[in-house]
Amino acid sequence: MTNPLLQLKELGQSVWYDNIDRSQLASGQFQRMLDEDGVVGVTANPTIFEKSISSGHAYDEQIDRLIREGKSTNEIYEALIITDIQTVADILRPIYE
């Protein structure tokens, strides 16, 4: 069966993934979506990050470290999202070079 996302790509559409999740970044699942499904971008917003941060344990280590450093809630949130966005940007960079 033909991958419908690749069919969209063949028709000139740019498929973006509407989610960021650190566990998908760490496991290689996001990279597989780029390689196998033709995904070329990702969206991010506070709701997506809240869901990602509150489900699972992918953020626990960084949160614990930031708490020990005395960071505020806003500083912790900002550090978490910056880490993920930088990781995604690094993964996507070859697509745009």
N, CA, C and O atoms as a GROMACS GRO file, in nm:
protein
  388
    1MET      N    1   0.085  -0.117   0.000
    1MET     CA    2   0.000   0.000   0.000
    1MET      C    3   0.090   0.124   0.000
    1MET      O    4   0.192   0.128   0.069
    2THR      N    5   0.051   0.224  -0.076
    2THR     CA    6   0.127   0.348  -0.087
    2THR      C    7   0.101   0.436   0.035
    2THR      O    8  -0.012   0.447   0.082
    3ASN      N    9   0.207   0.498   0.085
    3ASN     CA   10   0.197   0.588   0.199
    3ASN      C   11   0.125   0.716   0.154
    3ASN      O   12   0.174   0.785   0.066
    4PRO      N   13   0.008   0.749   0.215
    4PRO     CA   14  -0.067   0.868   0.173
    4PRO      C   15   0.010   0.998   0.197
    4PRO      O   16  -0.010   1.095   0.124
    5LEU      N   17   0.097   1.001   0.298
    5LEU     CA   18   0.176   1.122   0.321
    5LEU      C   19   0.278   1.142   0.209
    5LEU      O   20   0.303   1.255   0.167
    6LEU      N   21   0.336   1.033   0.160
    6LEU     CA   22   0.428   1.045   0.048
    6LEU      C   23   0.354   1.083  -0.080
    6LEU      O   24   0.408   1.152  -0.166
    7GLN      N   25   0.230   1.037  -0.093
    7GLN     CA   26   0.149   1.077  -0.208
    7GLN      C   27   0.125   1.229  -0.205
    7GLN      O   28   0.132   1.295  -0.309
    8LEU      N   29   0.098   1.282  -0.087
    8LEU     CA   30   0.081   1.428  -0.075
    8LEU      C   31   0.208   1.501  -0.115
    8LEU      O   32   0.204   1.603  -0.184
    9LYS      N   33   0.321   1.448  -0.071
    9LYS     CA   34   0.450   1.509  -0.106
    9LYS      C   35   0.470   1.510  -0.258
    9LYS      O   36   0.516   1.609  -0.315
   10GLU      N   37   0.434   1.399  -0.322
   10GLU     CA   38   0.446   1.390  -0.468
   10GLU      C   39   0.358   1.493  -0.539
   10GLU      O   40   0.386   1.535  -0.651
   11LEU      N   41   0.250   1.533  -0.472
   11LEU     CA   42   0.159   1.633  -0.529
   11LEU      C   43   0.202   1.776  -0.495
   11LEU      O   44   0.132   1.872  -0.527
   12GLY      N   45   0.318   1.789  -0.431
   12GLY     CA   46   0.371   1.921  -0.400
   12GLY      C   47   0.331   1.978  -0.266
   12GLY      O   48   0.355   2.095  -0.238
   13GLN      N   49   0.270   1.896  -0.182
   13GLN     CA   50   0.230   1.942  -0.049
   13GLN      C   51   0.344   1.921   0.051
   13GLN      O   52   0.420   1.825   0.041
   14SER      N   53   0.354   2.012   0.146
   14SER     CA   54   0.452   2.000   0.254
   14SER      C   55   0.380   1.952   0.379
   14SER      O   56   0.295   2.023   0.433
   15VAL      N   57   0.412   1.833   0.424
   15VAL     CA   58   0.347   1.774   0.540
   15VAL      C   59   0.421   1.817   0.666
   15VAL      O   60   0.542   1.798   0.679
   16TRP      N   61   0.347   1.875   0.759
   16TRP     CA   62   0.402   1.917   0.889
   16TRP      C   63   0.335   1.834   0.998
   16TRP      O   64   0.218   1.798   0.988
   17TYR      N   65   0.411   1.805   1.101
   17TYR     CA   66   0.364   1.727   1.215
   17TYR      C   67   0.321   1.824   1.324
   17TYR      O   68   0.399   1.910   1.364
   18ASP      N   69   0.199   1.812   1.372
   18ASP     CA   70   0.143   1.905   1.469
   18ASP      C   71   0.164   1.854   1.611
   18ASP      O   72   0.068   1.828   1.684
   19ASN      N   73   0.292   1.840   1.648
   19ASN     CA   74   0.324   1.790   1.782
   19ASN      C   75   0.475   1.794   1.801
   19ASN      O   76   0.551   1.780   1.706
   20ILE      N   77   0.517   1.815   1.923
   20ILE     CA   78   0.657   1.796   1.961
   20ILE      C   79   0.655   1.714   2.088
   20ILE      O   80   0.585   1.749   2.183
   21ASP      N   81   0.730   1.608   2.091
   21ASP     CA   82   0.737   1.523   2.208
   21ASP      C   83   0.881   1.474   2.223
   21ASP      O   84   0.935   1.412   2.132
   22ARG      N   85   0.941   1.503   2.337
   22ARG     CA   86   1.081   1.468   2.357
   22ARG      C   87   1.107   1.319   2.342
   22ARG      O   88   1.212   1.279   2.293
   23SER      N   89   1.012   1.237   2.384
   23SER     CA   90   1.033   1.092   2.372
   23SER      C   91   1.041   1.051   2.224
   23SER      O   92   1.116   0.960   2.190
   24GLN      N   93   0.964   1.117   2.138
   24GLN     CA   94   0.972   1.089   1.994
   24GLN      C   95   1.104   1.136   1.936
   24GLN      O   96   1.159   1.074   1.844
   25LEU      N   97   1.156   1.245   1.990
   25LEU     CA   98   1.286   1.295   1.944
   25LEU      C   99   1.397   1.199   1.985
   25LEU      O  100   1.484   1.165   1.906
   26ALA      N  101   1.392   1.156   2.111
   26ALA     CA  102   1.497   1.069   2.165
   26ALA      C  103   1.495   0.929   2.103
   26ALA      O  104   1.600   0.869   2.082
   27SER      N  105   1.376   0.879   2.074
   27SER     CA  106   1.364   0.742   2.022
   27SER      C  107   1.394   0.732   1.872
   27SER      O  108   1.413   0.622   1.820
   28GLY      N  109   1.398   0.845   1.805
   28GLY     CA  110   1.416   0.843   1.661
   28GLY      C  111   1.286   0.838   1.583
   28GLY      O  112   1.288   0.838   1.460
   29GLN      N  113   1.173   0.834   1.653
   29GLN     CA  114   1.044   0.828   1.586
   29GLN      C  115   1.022   0.951   1.496
   29GLN      O  116   0.971   0.938   1.385
   30PHE      N  117   1.059   1.069   1.545
   30PHE     CA  118   1.043   1.190   1.464
   30PHE      C  119   1.129   1.181   1.338
   30PHE      O  120   1.084   1.216   1.229
   31GLN      N  121   1.252   1.136   1.352
   31GLN     CA  122   1.341   1.122   1.236
   31GLN      C  123   1.282   1.023   1.136
   31GLN      O  124   1.293   1.044   1.015
   32ARG      N  125   1.222   0.916   1.184
   32ARG     CA  126   1.158   0.818   1.095
   32ARG      C  127   1.044   0.882   1.015
   32ARG      O  128   1.024   0.851   0.898
   33MET      N  129   0.968   0.973   1.081
   33MET     CA  130   0.860   1.041   1.009
   33MET      C  131   0.917   1.125   0.895
   33MET      O  132   0.856   1.135   0.788
   34LEU      N  133   1.032   1.186   0.918
   34LEU     CA  134   1.096   1.263   0.811
   34LEU      C  135   1.142   1.170   0.699
   34LEU      O  136   1.117   1.196   0.581
   35ASP      N  137   1.209   1.062   0.738
   35ASP     CA  138   1.268   0.970   0.640
   35ASP      C  139   1.165   0.887   0.564
   35ASP      O  140   1.179   0.867   0.444
   36GLU      N  141   1.063   0.840   0.634
   36GLU     CA  142   0.970   0.744   0.575
   36GLU      C  143   0.837   0.804   0.531
   36GLU      O  144   0.771   0.750   0.442
   37ASP      N  145   0.797   0.915   0.593
   37ASP     CA  146   0.666   0.973   0.565
   37ASP      C  147   0.672   1.106   0.492
   37ASP      O  148   0.569   1.161   0.453
   38GLY      N  149   0.793   1.160   0.474
   38GLY     CA  150   0.806   1.285   0.402
   38GLY      C  151   0.769   1.408   0.481
   38GLY      O  152   0.748   1.515   0.423
   39VAL      N  153   0.761   1.397   0.613
   39VAL     CA  154   0.734   1.514   0.697
   39VAL      C  155   0.850   1.611   0.681
   39VAL      O  156   0.966   1.571   0.680
   40VAL      N  157   0.817   1.741   0.668
   40VAL     CA  158   0.922   1.842   0.647
   40VAL      C  159   0.920   1.954   0.750
   40VAL      O  160   0.999   2.048   0.741
   41GLY      N  161   0.829   1.946   0.847
   41GLY     CA  162   0.822   2.051   0.948
   41GLY      C  163   0.742   2.006   1.068
   41GLY      O  164   0.684   1.898   1.069
   42VAL      N  165   0.740   2.092   1.168
   42VAL     CA  166   0.668   2.061   1.291
   42VAL      C  167   0.614   2.192   1.349
   42VAL      O  168   0.677   2.297   1.336
   43THR      N  169   0.499   2.185   1.412
   43THR     CA  170   0.443   2.303   1.478
   43THR      C  171   0.459   2.288   1.628
   43THR      O  172   0.474   2.178   1.681
   44ALA      N  173   0.456   2.402   1.695
   44ALA     CA  174   0.468   2.402   1.840
   44ALA      C  175   0.380   2.513   1.896
   44ALA      O  176   0.370   2.622   1.839
   45ASN      N  177   0.317   2.484   2.008
   45ASN     CA  178   0.240   2.586   2.079
   45ASN      C  179   0.230   2.543   2.225
   45ASN      O  180   0.263   2.429   2.257
   46PRO      N  181   0.185   2.632   2.314
   46PRO     CA  182   0.181   2.597   2.457
   46PRO      C  183   0.099   2.472   2.489
   46PRO      O  184   0.136   2.396   2.578
   47THR      N  185  -0.010   2.450   2.419
   47THR     CA  186  -0.093   2.332   2.445
   47THR      C  187  -0.018   2.204   2.411
   47THR      O  188  -0.024   2.106   2.486
   48ILE      N  189   0.053   2.205   2.300
   48ILE     CA  190   0.131   2.088   2.260
   48ILE      C  191   0.238   2.059   2.365
   48ILE      O  192   0.257   1.944   2.404
   49PHE      N  193   0.309   2.162   2.410
   49PHE     CA  194   0.414   2.142   2.509
   49PHE      C  195   0.357   2.095   2.642
   49PHE      O  196   0.416   2.009   2.707
   50GLU      N  197   0.244   2.151   2.683
   50GLU     CA  198   0.184   2.109   2.810
   50GLU      C  199   0.152   1.960   2.806
   50GLU      O  200   0.181   1.888   2.902
   51LYS      N  201   0.094   1.915   2.698
   51LYS     CA  202   0.060   1.773   2.684
   51LYS      C  203   0.186   1.688   2.686
   51LYS      O  204   0.191   1.585   2.754
   52SER      N  205   0.287   1.730   2.614
   52SER     CA  206   0.411   1.654   2.605
   52SER      C  207   0.482   1.647   2.740
   52SER      O  208   0.527   1.540   2.781
   53ILE      N  209   0.491   1.760   2.808
   53ILE     CA  210   0.562   1.766   2.936
   53ILE      C  211   0.490   1.687   3.045
   53ILE      O  212   0.554   1.624   3.129
   54SER      N  213   0.356   1.692   3.043
   54SER     CA  214   0.280   1.628   3.152
   54SER      C  215   0.257   1.478   3.131
   54SER      O  216   0.214   1.410   3.224
   55SER      N  217   0.286   1.427   3.013
   55SER     CA  218   0.266   1.284   2.989
   55SER      C  219   0.402   1.215   2.978
   55SER      O  220   0.483   1.249   2.892
   56GLY      N  221   0.425   1.120   3.062
   56GLY     CA  222   0.551   1.047   3.057
   56GLY      C  223   0.658   1.109   3.145
   56GLY      O  224   0.631   1.196   3.228
   57HIS      N  225   0.780   1.062   3.125
   57HIS     CA  226   0.891   1.103   3.212
   57HIS      C  227   1.010   1.160   3.134
   57HIS      O  228   1.118   1.174   3.190
   58ALA      N  229   0.990   1.193   3.009
   58ALA     CA  230   1.101   1.238   2.925
   58ALA      C  231   1.163   1.369   2.973
   58ALA      O  232   1.278   1.398   2.942
   59TYR      N  233   1.088   1.446   3.048
   59TYR     CA  234   1.136   1.578   3.092
   59TYR      C  235   1.182   1.579   3.237
   59TYR      O  236   1.237   1.679   3.284
   60ASP      N  237   1.162   1.470   3.308
   60ASP     CA  238   1.187   1.467   3.453
   60ASP      C  239   1.328   1.507   3.491
   60ASP      O  240   1.347   1.587   3.583
   61GLU      N  241   1.427   1.454   3.423
   61GLU     CA  242   1.567   1.482   3.459
   61GLU      C  243   1.599   1.631   3.446
   61GLU      O  244   1.660   1.690   3.535
   62GLN      N  245   1.558   1.690   3.335
   62GLN     CA  246   1.586   1.833   3.316
   62GLN      C  247   1.507   1.917   3.416
   62GLN      O  248   1.560   2.015   3.468
   63ILE      N  249   1.383   1.882   3.443
   63ILE     CA  250   1.303   1.956   3.540
   63ILE      C  251   1.367   1.948   3.678
   63ILE      O  252   1.381   2.050   3.745
   64ASP      N  253   1.407   1.829   3.720
   64ASP     CA  254   1.472   1.813   3.851
   64ASP      C  255   1.598   1.898   3.862
   64ASP      O  256   1.622   1.962   3.964
   65ARG      N  257   1.678   1.899   3.756
   65ARG     CA  258   1.802   1.978   3.757
   65ARG      C  259   1.770   2.127   3.768
   65ARG      O  260   1.835   2.199   3.844
   66LEU      N  261   1.673   2.173   3.693
   66LEU     CA  262   1.638   2.315   3.695
   66LEU      C  263   1.579   2.356   3.830
   66LEU      O  264   1.602   2.468   3.875
   67ILE      N  265   1.503   2.268   3.892
   67ILE     CA  266   1.451   2.295   4.027
   67ILE      C  267   1.566   2.309   4.125
   67ILE      O  268   1.568   2.402   4.206
   68ARG      N  269   1.663   2.218   4.118
   68ARG     CA  270   1.780   2.226   4.207
   68ARG      C  271   1.859   2.355   4.185
   68ARG      O  272   1.921   2.406   4.278
   69GLU      N  273   1.856   2.405   4.062
   69GLU     CA  274   1.924   2.531   4.032
   69GLU      C  275   1.845   2.653   4.077
   69GLU      O  276   1.891   2.767   4.064
   70GLY      N  277   1.725   2.630   4.130
   70GLY     CA  278   1.643   2.739   4.181
   70GLY      C  279   1.567   2.817   4.076
   70GLY      O  280   1.528   2.932   4.099
   71LYS      N  281   1.545   2.757   3.960
   71LYS     CA  282   1.475   2.826   3.852
   71LYS      C  283   1.326   2.839   3.883
   71LYS      O  284   1.268   2.753   3.950
   72SER      N  285   1.267   2.946   3.835
   72SER     CA  286   1.123   2.968   3.851
   72SER      C  287   1.047   2.877   3.754
   72SER      O  288   1.105   2.817   3.664
   73THR      N  289   0.916   2.869   3.774
   73THR     CA  290   0.832   2.788   3.686
   73THR      C  291   0.845   2.836   3.541
   73THR      O  292   0.859   2.755   3.450
   74ASN      N  293   0.841   2.967   3.522
   74ASN     CA  294   0.853   3.020   3.386
   74ASN      C  295   0.990   2.989   3.325
   74ASN      O  296   0.999   2.957   3.206
   75GLU      N  297   1.096   2.999   3.404
   75GLU     CA  298   1.230   2.968   3.354
   75GLU      C  299   1.242   2.820   3.318
   75GLU      O  300   1.306   2.785   3.219
   76ILE      N  301   1.180   2.734   3.398
   76ILE     CA  302   1.183   2.591   3.369
   76ILE      C  303   1.109   2.563   3.238
   76ILE      O  304   1.160   2.492   3.151
   77TYR      N  305   0.990   2.618   3.226
   77TYR     CA  306   0.911   2.599   3.104
   77TYR      C  307   0.989   2.646   2.982
   77TYR      O  308   0.997   2.575   2.881
   78GLU      N  309   1.046   2.764   2.991
   78GLU     CA  310   1.122   2.819   2.878
   78GLU      C  311   1.241   2.730   2.842
   78GLU      O  312   1.267   2.706   2.724
   79ALA      N  313   1.312   2.682   2.942
   79ALA     CA  314   1.428   2.595   2.916
   79ALA      C  315   1.385   2.466   2.847
   79ALA      O  316   1.453   2.418   2.757
   80LEU      N  317   1.272   2.409   2.890
   80LEU     CA  318   1.224   2.285   2.830
   80LEU      C  319   1.188   2.304   2.684
   80LEU      O  320   1.227   2.225   2.598
   81ILE      N  321   1.113   2.410   2.655
   81ILE     CA  322   1.070   2.428   2.516
   81ILE      C  323   1.186   2.468   2.426
   81ILE      O  324   1.192   2.427   2.310
   82ILE      N  325   1.279   2.546   2.479
   82ILE     CA  326   1.396   2.583   2.398
   82ILE      C  327   1.478   2.458   2.364
   82ILE      O  328   1.524   2.444   2.251
   83THR      N  329   1.495   2.370   2.461
   83THR     CA  330   1.569   2.246   2.435
   83THR      C  331   1.504   2.166   2.322
   83THR      O  332   1.572   2.121   2.230
   84ASP      N  333   1.372   2.149   2.329
   84ASP     CA  334   1.302   2.071   2.226
   84ASP      C  335   1.306   2.140   2.090
   84ASP      O  336   1.329   2.074   1.988
   85ILE      N  337   1.284   2.270   2.088
   85ILE     CA  338   1.283   2.342   1.961
   85ILE      C  339   1.422   2.339   1.897
   85ILE      O  340   1.434   2.324   1.775
   86GLN      N  341   1.526   2.354   1.977
   86GLN     CA  342   1.662   2.345   1.923
   86GLN      C  343   1.690   2.206   1.866
   86GLN      O  344   1.752   2.192   1.761
   87THR      N  345   1.643   2.103   1.937
   87THR     CA  346   1.662   1.966   1.890
   87THR      C  347   1.591   1.945   1.757
   87THR      O  348   1.648   1.888   1.664
   88VAL      N  349   1.466   1.990   1.748
   88VAL     CA  350   1.390   1.976   1.623
   88VAL      C  351   1.458   2.054   1.510
   88VAL      O  352   1.468   2.005   1.398
   89ALA      N  353   1.503   2.176   1.540
   89ALA     CA  354   1.571   2.256   1.437
   89ALA      C  355   1.695   2.184   1.385
   89ALA      O  356   1.722   2.186   1.265
   90ASP      N  357   1.770   2.123   1.475
   90ASP     CA  358   1.889   2.048   1.433
   90ASP      C  359   1.852   1.930   1.343
   90ASP      O  360   1.920   1.902   1.245
   91ILE      N  361   1.743   1.861   1.378
   91ILE     CA  362   1.699   1.746   1.299
   91ILE      C  363   1.649   1.792   1.161
   91ILE      O  364   1.675   1.726   1.060
   92LEU      N  365   1.577   1.904   1.157
   92LEU     CA  366   1.520   1.953   1.031
   92LEU      C  367   1.621   2.026   0.942
   92LEU      O  368   1.597   2.042   0.823
   93ARG      N  369   1.730   2.068   0.998
   93ARG     CA  370   1.826   2.150   0.923
   93ARG      C  371   1.865   2.091   0.786
   93ARG      O  372   1.867   2.165   0.688
   94PRO      N  373   1.896   1.961   0.777
   94PRO     CA  374   1.935   1.908   0.645
   94PRO      C  375   1.827   1.924   0.538
   94PRO      O  376   1.859   1.933   0.419
   95ILE      N  377   1.702   1.927   0.578
   95ILE     CA  378   1.593   1.942   0.481
   95ILE      C  379   1.600   2.080   0.416
   95ILE      O  380   1.566   2.095   0.298
   96TYR      N  381   1.643   2.178   0.492
   96TYR     CA  382   1.640   2.316   0.443
   96TYR      C  383   1.774   2.367   0.394
   96TYR      O  384   1.785   2.483   0.354
   97GLU      N  385   1.876   2.284   0.396
   97GLU     CA  386   2.007   2.326   0.346
   97GLU      C  387   2.023   2.291   0.200
   97GLU      O  388   2.127   2.320   0.140
   0.00000   0.00000   0.00000
